[in-house]
Amino acid sequence: MIGKLRILIAEDEVISLAVLESLAQEEGYEVCGVVTQGSAVVEAAQRLRPDVVLMDVRLADDVSGIEATKHLLRRVQVPVIVISATESLEDQREIAESGALGFIRKPVCPHEFRVNLRIATHHNAVMRKLGASELLHRSLFDNAAVGIYVCHKDGYYLTSNMAFARMLGYSGPAEVLRMARSVDEQVYVEEGRRKILLDKLEKGEMLQDVESQIYGCEGDRIWVSEHLGPHFDENGQFMYYEGVVINITAKKKAEADSALAYALMQNTMDAIADFVVVVNFEGNIIVANKAFDAMLGVPVETSRTLSFMDEATSPLAEFKQMAQKASGRIRPLRRRCRVPGYDTELDTTVSPFIIPEGELLGVVLVMRPVGG
């Protein structure tokens, strides 16, 4: 005997069950549980944590042993050995594709039973060694500050780290896998968004800084930036993709707040009859009101500079000199100037343009026709 295994048996025939239990006892193995229905296998395996599952193909309910094997291997890392008397090539193909580690033909031969169970013993020993070497990598995955997930091409998560689970509002990765079963319907806010991304991934594209709005588990909306990478099998078939996710909701809110503040400032300036313009110290226009643009005859959207303010005697040039010498609060400057193409002299007030962080970015010019 190479090692002692704890065996879960899925079998509904009394005689077959007795044979399997007797063979297990002869080899010194422990039968930790017996189920007769395919639908009960996953729960029993999760509860009993066996080292191997002996799975009959025909069970007492509508869930076959092949289906039960597929369901089980998606949830529990445990080797499965399928037992069957089938002669069907289709059944044998499905057994081979189910993910089962071994196959024993009925009636069960003691030698075949012994060989398959020893293979399972060696398999578990190898997996334990691999698990130890992967422990560090798994720790890095689980403890990463950014969200990381792997998603099947059909739209369900294969794995998730804790950061991604918390980003969506779930208690942990297991809840993500259990609850988020359709990424298309449950995750992306924009209809058809995942299909757009999937079409590119299927072509082998690496997607960087993809911004999307997604749902949290409570229906709240989150903005994220994703880096997505496709994975293909040995035949070149697209199978799944990995995602690295950053929550950019705060960034998006700041952008929206900034756009709103800009719109309010523009509307306020447009309501003023005087000519109002905000420029940096190079004379580049940051924003101007409608009256100023009407005076120049240039639309607001056009990028332009106040070339007439480059002159050494202009109010802007004088204000720049004053600002460079100032050690404290900079007072507004009031002067007269002329604008090319506008006949009337302008009474101009130059005030500092300071952002909330306290940095002086430029000036606000308020111009009014002299005598107006």
C-alpha positions in Angstrom: 0.0 0.0 0.0 1.4 3.4 -1.1 -0.8 5.6 1.0 -4.1 5.8 2.8 -6.8 7.6 0.8 -10.2 8.8 2.0 -12.7 7.8 -0.7 -16.1 9.1 -1.6 -18.2 6.6 -3.5 -21.0 7.6 -5.9 -22.9 4.4 -6.6 -26.6 3.4 -6.4 -26.2 -0.4 -6.9 -26.0 -2.3 -3.7 -23.8 -5.1 -5.0 -21.4 -2.8 -6.8 -21.1 -0.6 -3.7 -20.3 -3.6 -1.5 -17.5 -4.7 -4.0 -16.0 -1.2 -4.0 -16.1 -1.0 -0.2 -14.5 -4.4 0.2 -11.7 -3.6 -2.2 -11.1 -0.3 -0.5 -10.9 -2.1 2.9 -8.5 -4.7 1.6 -6.1 -1.9 0.4 -6.4 -0.1 3.7 -8.3 2.9 2.4 -11.1 4.7 4.2 -14.6 5.1 2.6 -15.6 8.5 4.1 -19.0 8.7 2.4 -21.4 7.2 0.0 -24.0 9.0 -2.3 -26.5 7.4 -4.7 -27.5 10.5 -6.7 -25.4 12.7 -9.0 -26.9 15.9 -7.7 -25.5 15.1 -4.2 -21.9 14.6 -5.2 -20.7 18.2 -5.1 -22.2 18.9 -1.6 -20.8 15.6 -0.2 -17.3 16.3 -1.6 -17.3 19.9 -0.3 -18.4 18.6 3.1 -16.2 15.5 3.4 -13.1 16.6 1.5 -12.2 13.1 0.1 -8.9 12.4 -1.5 -10.6 10.7 -4.5 -14.1 10.1 -5.8 -15.2 6.8 -7.3 -18.0 7.8 -9.7 -20.5 5.4 -11.3 -21.9 6.7 -14.6 -25.5 5.6 -13.9 -26.9 7.0 -10.7 -30.3 7.1 -9.1 -31.4 10.6 -10.3 -31.3 12.4 -13.6 -27.7 13.7 -13.1 -25.3 11.2 -14.6 -21.9 10.5 -13.2 -20.3 12.2 -16.2 -22.3 15.4 -15.5 -21.6 15.1 -11.8 -17.8 14.8 -12.6 -17.9 18.0 -14.6 -19.8 19.9 -12.0 -17.5 18.6 -9.2 -14.2 19.5 -10.9 -15.4 23.1 -11.5 -15.8 23.5 -7.7 -13.5 21.0 -5.9 -9.9 20.0 -6.7 -10.3 16.3 -6.3 -9.4 13.4 -8.6 -12.3 11.4 -10.0 -12.2 7.8 -11.2 -15.2 6.9 -13.3 -16.7 3.4 -13.1 -18.9 2.0 -15.8 -20.0 -1.1 -17.7 -20.7 0.9 -20.8 -19.6 -0.3 -24.3 -20.7 2.9 -26.0 -17.9 4.7 -27.8 -19.9 8.0 -27.2 -20.0 7.3 -23.4 -16.3 6.5 -23.4 -15.5 9.7 -25.3 -17.6 11.8 -22.8 -15.8 10.1 -19.9 -12.4 10.9 -21.4 -13.5 14.6 -21.9 -15.0 14.9 -18.4 -11.7 15.6 -16.7 -11.7 12.3 -14.8 -8.3 11.0 -13.8 -9.0 7.3 -14.4 -11.6 4.7 -15.6 -12.5 1.3 -14.2 -14.7 -1.1 -16.2 -17.4 -3.1 -14.5 -17.3 -5.8 -13.2 -14.5 -4.2 -11.1 -11.2 -6.1 -11.3 -9.1 -5.9 -8.1 -5.9 -5.3 -10.0 -7.5 -2.5 -12.1 -9.0 -1.0 -8.9 -5.6 -1.1 -7.1 -3.7 0.5 -10.1 -6.2 3.4 -10.4 -6.2 4.1 -6.7 -2.4 4.2 -6.6 -2.4 6.6 -9.6 -4.7 8.8 -7.5 -2.3 8.6 -4.6 0.6 9.7 -6.7 -1.5 12.4 -8.3 -2.4 13.9 -4.9 1.3 13.8 -3.8 2.4 15.7 -7.0 -0.4 18.2 -6.5 0.7 18.9 -3.0 4.2 19.6 -4.2 2.9 21.9 -6.9 0.7 23.6 -4.4 3.6 24.4 -2.1 5.6 25.9 -5.1 2.5 27.9 -6.1 1.7 29.2 -2.7 3.8 32.3 -3.1 2.3 33.1 -6.5 -1.2 32.6 -5.2 -0.5 34.9 -2.2 0.7 37.6 -4.6 -2.5 37.1 -6.7 -4.8 37.2 -3.7 -3.1 40.2 -2.1 -2.6 42.3 -5.2 -3.8 45.9 -4.8 -5.5 45.8 -8.2 -8.4 43.5 -9.2 -7.4 40.4 -11.1 -9.7 37.8 -12.7 -9.9 35.1 -15.3 -13.1 34.9 -17.4 -14.2 32.1 -19.7 -15.1 33.1 -23.2 -18.7 32.0 -22.5 -19.1 34.7 -19.9 -18.4 33.3 -16.4 -15.5 33.9 -14.1 -13.0 31.1 -13.6 -11.1 32.8 -10.8 -10.9 36.2 -9.0 -8.7 37.7 -6.4 -9.9 39.4 -3.2 -9.3 43.0 -4.6 -11.7 42.3 -7.5 -14.3 40.7 -5.3 -14.2 43.7 -2.9 -14.4 46.1 -5.9 -17.7 44.5 -6.9 -18.9 44.4 -3.3 -18.7 40.6 -2.8 -17.4 39.0 0.4 -14.7 37.1 -1.5 -13.6 35.3 -4.7 -15.9 32.3 -4.1 -19.0 34.6 -4.0 -17.9 36.2 -7.3 -17.7 32.8 -9.0 -21.0 31.7 -7.4 -23.1 34.8 -8.0 -21.7 36.4 -11.2 -22.6 33.7 -13.7 -23.2 36.0 -16.7 -20.6 38.7 -17.2 -22.6 40.0 -20.2 -25.9 40.6 -18.2 -24.6 41.1 -14.7 -21.4 43.0 -15.0 -21.2 45.5 -17.9 -23.7 48.4 -17.9 -23.5 49.1 -21.6 -25.4 46.4 -23.6 -23.1 44.5 -25.9 -20.0 46.0 -24.3 -18.4 42.6 -23.5 -19.0 41.4 -27.1 -17.1 44.4 -28.5 -14.1 43.5 -26.2 -14.5 39.7 -26.9 -14.3 40.3 -30.7 -11.0 42.0 -30.3 -9.6 39.4 -27.9 -10.6 36.5 -30.2 -8.3 38.1 -32.8 -5.4 38.0 -30.3 -5.4 41.7 -29.4 -4.1 42.8 -26.0 -6.4 45.5 -24.7 -4.9 48.3 -22.6 -6.6 50.9 -20.5 -10.1 50.0 -21.6 -12.6 52.1 -19.6 -16.0 50.6 -18.9 -18.8 51.1 -16.5 -19.8 47.9 -14.6 -22.3 46.9 -11.9 -21.4 46.1 -8.3 -23.3 43.3 -6.6 -25.8 45.7 -5.2 -26.5 47.3 -8.6 -24.2 50.3 -8.0 -22.2 51.5 -10.9 -18.4 51.6 -11.0 -16.0 52.9 -13.6 -13.0 50.7 -14.2 -10.0 50.6 -16.4 -9.1 47.1 -17.6 -6.0 45.5 -19.2 -7.2 42.4 -21.0 -5.2 39.5 -22.4 -6.5 36.5 -24.4 -5.4 32.8 -23.9 -5.7 30.1 -26.6 -5.5 26.3 -26.4 -2.9 24.2 -28.2 -5.2 24.2 -31.3 -5.3 28.0 -31.4 -8.9 28.1 -30.1 -9.7 31.1 -27.9 -10.6 29.8 -24.4 -10.5 32.6 -21.8 -9.0 35.9 -21.0 -7.3 37.5 -18.0 -8.2 41.0 -16.7 -6.4 43.4 -14.5 -8.8 46.0 -13.2 -8.4 49.5 -11.6 -11.3 51.4 -10.0 -11.4 54.8 -11.7 -14.8 55.9 -10.4 -13.2 58.8 -8.4 -11.3 59.9 -11.5 -14.5 59.9 -13.6 -16.3 61.8 -10.9 -13.6 64.4 -10.8 -13.7 64.7 -14.6 -17.5 65.2 -14.4 -17.2 67.7 -11.6 -14.6 69.6 -13.6 -16.8 69.6 -16.7 -19.7 70.9 -14.6 -17.6 73.6 -13.0 -16.3 74.6 -16.4 -19.8 74.8 -17.8 -21.0 76.9 -14.9 -18.0 79.2 -15.3 -18.7 79.5 -19.1 -22.4 80.3 -18.5 -21.6 82.9 -15.9 -19.0 84.6 -18.1 -21.4 84.5 -21.1 -24.0 86.4 -19.0 -21.6 89.3 -18.6 -21.8 92.1 -21.1 -18.1 93.1 -20.7 -15.4 91.3 -22.7 -14.0 88.5 -20.4 -11.1 86.2 -21.2 -8.9 83.9 -19.1 -5.3 83.5 -20.5 -2.1 81.9 -19.3 1.1 83.9 -19.1 2.0 82.9 -22.7 -1.1 84.7 -23.8 -3.0 81.4 -24.8 -6.7 81.7 -24.2 -8.1 79.2 -21.7 -11.7 80.4 -21.9 -13.5 83.4 -23.2 -17.1 84.7 -23.1 -19.4 85.2 -26.0 -19.0 89.0 -25.9 -15.2 88.7 -26.2 -15.5 86.4 -29.2 -18.0 88.6 -30.9 -15.6 91.5 -30.5 -12.7 89.5 -32.1 -15.0 87.8 -34.6 -13.6 84.4 -33.7 -15.7 81.4 -32.3 -15.1 80.3 -28.8 -13.9 76.8 -29.9 -11.0 78.1 -32.0 -7.6 77.8 -30.4 -5.9 81.1 -30.4 -3.6 83.5 -28.5 -3.8 87.2 -27.5 -0.9 88.3 -29.7 -1.5 91.9 -28.8 -0.7 91.1 -25.2 2.8 90.1 -26.1 3.8 93.8 -26.3 6.1 95.0 -23.4 3.6 97.8 -22.6 0.5 95.5 -22.5 -1.4 95.0 -19.2 -0.5 91.3 -19.3 3.2 92.0 -19.6 3.0 94.5 -16.7 1.1 92.1 -14.6 3.6 89.3 -15.2 6.5 91.5 -14.0 4.5 92.5 -10.9 3.7 88.9 -10.1 7.3 87.8 -10.4 8.3 90.4 -7.8 5.3 89.8 -5.5 6.0 87.8 -2.3 2.4 87.7 -1.1 -1.1 88.4 -2.3 -1.2 89.8 -5.9 -3.5 92.7 -6.4 -5.5 93.3 -9.6 -4.1 95.7 -12.2 -6.2 98.3 -14.1 -5.0 99.7 -17.3 -6.2 100.9 -20.8 -5.3 99.1 -24.0 -6.3 98.6 -27.6 -7.2 95.5 -29.5 -6.4 95.3 -33.2 -9.6 95.5 -35.2 -11.6 97.1 -32.4 -11.8 100.9 -32.7 -12.5 101.9 -29.1 -9.9 101.9 -26.3 -10.7 99.4 -23.6 -10.6 99.9 -19.8 -8.9 96.6 -18.8 -8.7 94.9 -15.4 -6.2 92.2 -14.9 -6.8 89.8 -12.0 -4.9 86.7 -11.0 -6.3 83.3 -12.1 -5.5 80.9 -9.2 -6.7 77.2 -9.1 -8.0 75.7 -5.8 -4.5 74.2 -5.1 -3.2 77.8 -4.9 -1.1 77.8 -8.1 -1.2 80.9 -10.2 -1.9 79.8 -13.8 -2.7 83.0 -15.5 -5.0 86.0 -15.5 -8.6 87.1 -15.9 -9.0 90.1 -18.3 -12.2 92.1 -18.0 -12.4 94.7 -20.8 -15.0 97.5 -21.1 -15.1 100.2 -23.8 -13.9 103.5 -22.4 -17.0 105.6 -21.8 -19.2 102.5 -22.3 
